Every structure is written in structure tokens, then in C-alpha cells.
């Protein structure tokens, strides 16, 4: 059984939904091709951003998701008490809890076994969230 773990720090991005599949693949370029069958666990070490899977072709989908979350969980909503870092603070935590901060993905024949139209998303829920760190843990049988 093979195990590999690395941290991937993504540069700060503006609020929105960002495709990060290639960033993750690049971070694992030296080891991913050696895996015959396995799993990649992706964990985001933050509480005001999230990760998920979604449409990898049309940027309209990512913009629509951002519009949905901004409408459903608006900044500055008076029902939120926690606002130590501004009006987008607590809404970002709610969005992160809703979407989640981890994914487990299948690996087959040295590649992520994603569907044709699937890609990994970073949901940046803050106006100025800063760099985001992912812990990538790869395990499996090597070729």
C-alpha cells in the first residue's frame, strides 16, 4: 500500500467559485501516475471557504453558484451575531458548512477518475479570503 501526503497552497482568489482540478493534478504530478487503483482525499484547512465537485466546462455554472449562495446566505444578514471580521464573516462560515471542506476521489490508472464534465471547485466565500491550503492524501496500489 502506497501513501503520499502534501500540502497545496492556492493563491488568494476573489470571492467566487474557482476550478482547481489542474492545481491539484500538478501538485501530485510526480506520484499520481504511479497509482493503479486508489483514493485521493482532499481536505481544505479553512472555515470560510469550501470545496466540491461540479461542471468543469462552462464558467456560467460557477457564476450561477456564486449568485445562488450570495442570495441564499447574504452578507450582513441581521440574524447573524458573529461579525468579528466583517459582514461576510458568518455568511462565509455558513456557506462552508453547507458545501463542506473535504472530498474523497477515486484514482484509476494514474489519474483522477472524474466524470467527463466534473471538476474540483474551490468556493471562496470571503471578499478577501487570502491563500487557501489543501491537504492532499493519496493512497493506493502502485503499478
N, C-alpha and C positions, 0 to 999 in steps of 0.2 A: 504494500500500500504506500502510495506517494502522498506527501503533504508539502504544501508550499503556502507561505503567508507573506503578504506585502501590504504596505500602506500606499494608497494613491491619493495625493492631494491635488484636488482640482482647483484651478484658478478661480478667483471670485467671478461670479456671473451676476447679471442683473436679475431682478425678480422675473420669474417665468419658468417654463418647462423646457429643459435642455436635453438633447440627445447626447448620451455619454458612452454609447456602445464602443466606439473606436478608442476612447480613452482607456477603458477597461481592457480591451484586447491588447492595446500597446503595452500596458503595464504588465501583462502576462505573456508577452510575445516569446520570451525565451523558454517558458515552461508549458504553456497551453498545448503546443503541437505534440508534446510527448505523452499526452493523456489519451488512452484508448477509450476509456469509459470512466466517468466521474461526476463530481459536483463542484460548482463554484458557489461559495457563499459570499454575498456582498453585504457589508454592514456599514451604514453611514453613522459616524460618530457625532451627530448633531441632533438638536431637538427643535430646530426651526427650519428644517429642510426635510425632504423625504426622497425616496427612490421608488421606482416602479417600472413596469413594462408597458409599452404602448406602441402605437403606429410609428414606424420608422421612416416613412416616405414623405408624407405631407406635413409641412410645418403648421398648416391650418389647425390640425388636431391639437398640437401643443399650445397654440394661442387660444383655442377654444377651451381647453382645460384650465388655463390660467384665468380666463374670463369667468368660467364657472366657479372656481374656488374664490375668486375675488368678490363675486356676487353672493355666494352662499355663506361665506365667512368674511365679512367686510372688516377692514381696518377701522379701529376706533369705535367698535360697537360698544355701547354703554353697558351691556351685560357683562363685559369682561372687567375684572378688577385688576389683574396683573398687566401693568403697562410700564414697567421699570425702564425698558429700552425703547419706548415709543409706542405709537398706536398700532404698529404692525407686529408687536411682540407676541401678545397672547394669540391673535389670529394665526400667526405662524406656527405656534405650538399645537393648536387645534388641527390645522391642516396636516402637520407632520404626523400627529397621532392617527389621523384619518387614513392617510395614504400608507404610512409605515416607513421603517428605516432599514429593512433588510429584505433580501431576495435570495433564494436558492435556485440555481440554474443548472440544467443538465449539460454535461460535456460529452461529446461523442466524436471520435476520430480526430482529436486535436482541435476541436472548435466548439464554440457555444452552440448548443442545439436549439436555437431560437427558431420560431416560425418565420416564414418569408417576410412578413410585414412587422415583425416585432423588434423593438429596440429598447435599450435601457434609458430611463429618464432620471435626471436629477430635477426635482421640483425645488426651486429656490423660492421660498415664501417670504423673504425679507427684502426690503429695498436695498439694504447694504449688508448682506449676509457674510461676506468675506469668503476666504478659501474654505473648501469643504473636504474633509478627509474620509476616505473609504478604506475599510479593512477588507482585503480580498483573500479568502482562504480557499485554496484549490486542493482537492483530494481525489484520488482515483487510482486506477490501474494504468501503468505505463505500457507503451507499445513494445 
